[in-house]
Amino acid sequence: MEHDDAGVLYPTTMGRIASYYYLHYLTADLFYTRLTAESSVQDVLTILCASSEFDDLPVRHNEDQLNAELAAKVSFVLLRLSQCVRANSFSDQDQVGRGHADRGLSSH
């Protein structure tokens, strides 16, 4: 959120995107700080797997075994989720608002 001299609050562009797609604020910040025009496919996949939205997806019956078999056949290195970049760089939600304001995002 940003505010003007009169104290009126305005949503940031990233805030609007996060709201529209129901993204957790840490995921929105992760995307904003880590995704660039130069991001490789591996970078994008690593960032996506670090999104908190995937933390609670249940594994279906025998899916863990199938995933292990597929992982043994792929020709690239797979990262464990714990190796992915995590978004927990903020101690509280107040710092997120400050971070966006510091970047000068404005949508008004």
C-alpha positions in Angstrom: 0.0 0.0 0.0 1.1 3.5 -0.7 -0.3 6.8 0.6 -0.4 10.4 -0.5 0.2 13.5 1.5 -3.4 13.5 2.7 -3.0 10.0 4.1 -5.2 8.3 1.4 -4.1 4.7 0.8 -3.7 3.3 -2.7 -2.9 -0.3 -3.6 0.4 -1.0 -5.4 0.4 -2.8 -8.8 1.9 -5.9 -7.1 -0.8 -5.7 -4.5 -3.5 -5.7 -7.1 -2.0 -8.7 -8.9 -1.7 -10.6 -5.6 -5.3 -9.8 -4.8 -6.6 -10.8 -8.2 -4.7 -14.2 -8.3 -5.2 -14.8 -4.5 -1.4 -14.9 -3.9 0.0 -14.9 -0.4 1.9 -11.6 0.3 5.2 -13.5 0.6 4.7 -15.1 -2.8 4.0 -11.7 -4.4 7.1 -10.3 -2.8 9.1 -13.3 -3.9 8.0 -12.9 -7.5 8.6 -9.1 -7.4 12.1 -9.4 -5.9 13.4 -12.5 -7.7 11.8 -12.6 -11.2 13.6 -10.6 -13.9 13.7 -10.4 -17.7 16.9 -12.4 -17.5 15.5 -15.3 -15.4 16.2 -18.7 -16.9 13.6 -21.5 -17.0 15.4 -23.1 -14.1 15.2 -19.8 -12.1 11.5 -19.4 -12.8 10.8 -23.0 -11.7 12.9 -22.6 -8.6 11.0 -19.5 -7.7 7.6 -21.1 -8.4 8.4 -24.1 -6.2 9.3 -21.7 -3.4 5.8 -20.2 -3.5 3.9 -20.8 -0.3 0.8 -21.8 -2.3 2.4 -25.2 -2.9 3.2 -25.9 0.7 0.0 -27.7 1.5 -0.7 -29.7 -1.6 -1.4 -33.3 -0.6 0.3 -36.1 -2.4 -2.1 -38.5 -4.1 -2.0 -42.3 -3.6 1.3 -43.7 -4.9 2.2 -40.3 -6.4 5.4 -40.1 -4.3 6.5 -43.4 -5.8 5.7 -42.3 -9.4 7.6 -39.0 -8.8 10.6 -40.9 -7.6 10.6 -43.1 -10.7 10.3 -40.1 -13.0 13.0 -38.3 -11.1 15.4 -41.2 -11.7 14.8 -40.9 -15.5 15.2 -37.1 -16.0 18.4 -35.7 -17.4 18.5 -32.5 -15.3 19.1 -31.9 -11.6 16.0 -31.7 -9.5 16.1 -29.6 -6.4 14.4 -30.6 -3.2 11.8 -28.1 -2.0 14.0 -27.3 0.9 16.7 -26.1 -1.5 14.4 -23.6 -3.2 14.6 -20.0 -2.3 12.2 -19.2 0.5 10.3 -16.0 0.9 10.6 -15.7 4.6 12.8 -12.6 4.5 10.3 -10.4 6.4 9.7 -10.6 10.2 6.2 -9.1 9.9 3.7 -7.8 7.4 4.6 -4.1 8.1 7.9 -4.6 6.4 6.3 -5.8 3.3 4.4 -2.5 2.9 7.6 -0.6 3.5 9.4 -2.7 1.0 6.9 -1.9 -1.7 6.8 1.8 -0.8 10.7 1.9 -1.0 10.5 0.6 -4.6 8.3 3.4 -5.6 5.5 1.3 -7.0 2.5 3.4 -7.7 -0.8 2.5 -9.2 -2.8 5.8 -8.7 
